[in-house]
Amino acid sequence: MIESLTPACGANGCDPPLEADNGRLVSESPGGTRHVSECWSGAVTITVHR
């Protein structure tokens, strides 16, 4: 199992790590914790941690 991941932007030509101050929203539900991050390029990444 992977212990730690660093989310990064996957948009074409863009791959900086998505830090907590990159416009991140956090939502908790029984299915897990969802992190929604926006990169400076305008791309949005959704990460789910269970």
Stockholm file with secondary structure:
# STOCKHOLM 1.0

chainA/1-50         MIESLTPACGANGCDPPLEADNGRLVSESPGGTRHVSECWSGAVTITVHR
#=GR chainA/1-50 SS CCCCCCCBCCSTTCCCBCCTTTTCEEEEETTEEEEEEECTTSCEEEEEEC
#=GC SS_cons        CCCCCCCBCCSTTCCCBCCTTTTCEEEEETTEEEEEEECTTSCEEEEEEC
//
